[in-house]
Structure formats: C-alpha cells, structure tokens
Amino acid sequence: METLDESIYDHPKYYDLVFGADCASETRFIMECGHWYADGAVGKKSPSKWRMLEPACGTGRLLNAFARKGHTVAGLDLNPKAVEFCNARFARGGFPSSAFVADMSDFTVNKPYDIAFNTINSFRHVASERAAKAHLDCMADAIRPGGLYLLGIHLTPTMGVPSETESWSARRGHLAINTHMWTISREPKKRIERFGIRFDVHTPQRSFRINDVLVLRSYTKPQMERLIKSSPAWEIADTFDFAYDIDEPIDVDASTEDVVYVLRRKPQA
C-alpha cells in the first residue's frame, strides 16, 4: 500500500469522515448543556438561538450542524486547509464564511458568544501551561458571563492501566477509512505523550495510507483542575464522559480518562 507520511490535518476531507461519527449526539448534548447549565439556572428555558464558537474547529462539522439549525456560529483553527474546508462547507449551505485562522491561545472576537465547545481532545495540542492558561483566558474574553465552554479531554489516569490503542472505521459513499491510533511514548515529567495515527483510505480508484504522529500535552485529574482554577473566570458546572448523556454526569477520579468539563463563565464582579 502506498504510504504518505503527512499530517492528518492537511487532509480535511478524510479527517472530517474519521471524526464525524458522533456529530448528532454531540450537537444534542451541547444544546442540552446550554439548557441545563447556562446562567447557573438548572432547567432554565433556552433561548431560541445561540451564538456558538468552536476553537480548533477543524473542518467545522459541528459548526455546520448548528448553522443549519439557525444558530450564529464561528470557529478558529491554526490549519489553513481545515479553515478553507470549513468555510467552503458554510458556503455550500448559504452561510457566512465565519471560520478564521488563529491560535487558540491568542485570539479575540468582536462580540461575546453564549456557548463554546472543543470536544475531541484538540486542547491537548496546546504545548505549555502558560499557553493553556492563555487559552482559558482568551475563551473567558470570548464568552459572556453565564455562558458555557464545553472542554473535552482525554486525561492520563493515575490509577489503573491507561488505554493504549484504538481502532475504528468510517464510510461515506464510496469512501472508506480504517483508522488506528496507538501510544508511542509517555513522558509524565515533561507532560508529553506521543501517539501514532494512521488512516487507511480506500476509494474505487485508489488505496493508500496516511501516517502521522501526534504530540500532545498530558493532564492528570489534579493537573486539569489546577489549570482551570488558575483562570478565575471559570467554574466547573458539571462533568460528563464521551457518551454525551446529559442524564449521566460523572465524578472524575484517578481512573477516569474521557471527560467533558462543562465550564461556566462566572458573573463579572
């Protein structure tokens, strides 16, 4: 099989298919969180339309789904190819090209948003504690008081055996992709984890493999909670796993790996 040693993020068409399986459950969960946790009032009636922001938006699969429901959306990403793909998708739907290239630790918006989300571990690409805090500070400036930031992250457990491999498949029409991800190395003192990832891409005309290595910052439960506390604008409203079940919040402990932190922007003093 032909092999390409390239970034998976430079192939937005394939990336979009590989990571698009949970789109319906994610969008439903995000809306439910807005209903239950925004403004600190559990069960408060949600507004008919939200202003929604996605840092590290990638191909914009969730943003596009929300735009189709009538919400105002915007996203940012470091990868120009992903942003181009996202804006082309918006254009096909008749929506404004509201994705832009920016660093999620150094950006501004013109008007605050109601809800932000980053659900599939992209936050761990932020490589230092200083940059991670800067990200939370940027997000605090971008979200109105009482608004939410749903931050999904894969924690490093301190009890039990961490997951080392994951494989899944996705298909759209005549395009099929088998994905495999595995741990290469963990350096807890440096807070660095390296993962191999490959896409085996199959079309009627061609089959080939894309190989990449992801270098991610690691977080244990205490490290993540300490980071959130370092940005005083945020409070943890609740925590969930990647099942996205609003009726099943979780207690994060030393064995927990997949977590969505529902962060609420504190009222301004």
HURA-V696953 format. One record per helix or strand of 2 or more residues. SS is the DSSP state (hx for helix, st for strand). FROM is the first residue (numbers start at 1). LEN is the number of residues. Records with the same first field share a line. If there is no record, write none. Layout:
SS=FROM-LEN + FROM-LEN
This chain:
st=2-4 + 51-5 + 72-6 + 99-3 + 113-6 + 143-12 + 165-8 + 175-13 + 192-11 + 207-11 + 234-7 + 258-8
hx=8-3 + 12-7 + 23-18 + 61-8 + 80-13 + 122-4 + 129-14 + 221-10
